[in-house]
Amino acid sequence: MTRFFIRASIVHPQPLDSDSPNTYTPVKTPTGADASAGEVVQTPERLRGLDGHIGQLVIFAKLSVRMPGVFRLKFTLFQTSE
């Protein structure tokens, strides 16, 4: 059986390199810790929409940032199999 989970990360708003537009640098606190805090990993919930189509919903209700500034959220989808 295949399962999925999603991890949220706080990254800088601009790409690291203009040649690689999808490469963003993770934001760290002055002590070197991740700038994200709280529940950064969630499992998608399978739901049926009002139109009858099956979809996945992920809510990061307890996600926060440890420092002020302008950032971008980066979501990474992982797949596991048993």
TAFEN-V112936 format. One record per helix or strand of 2 or more residues. SS is the DSSP state (helix for helix, strand for strand). FROM is the first residue (numbers start at 1). LEN is the number of residues. If there is no record, write none. Layout:
ss->[SS,SS]
from->[FROM,FROM]
len->[LEN,LEN]
//
This chain:
ss->[strand,strand,strand,strand,strand,strand,strand]
from->[2,36,41,45,54,63,71]
len->[11,3,2,4,4,3,11]
//
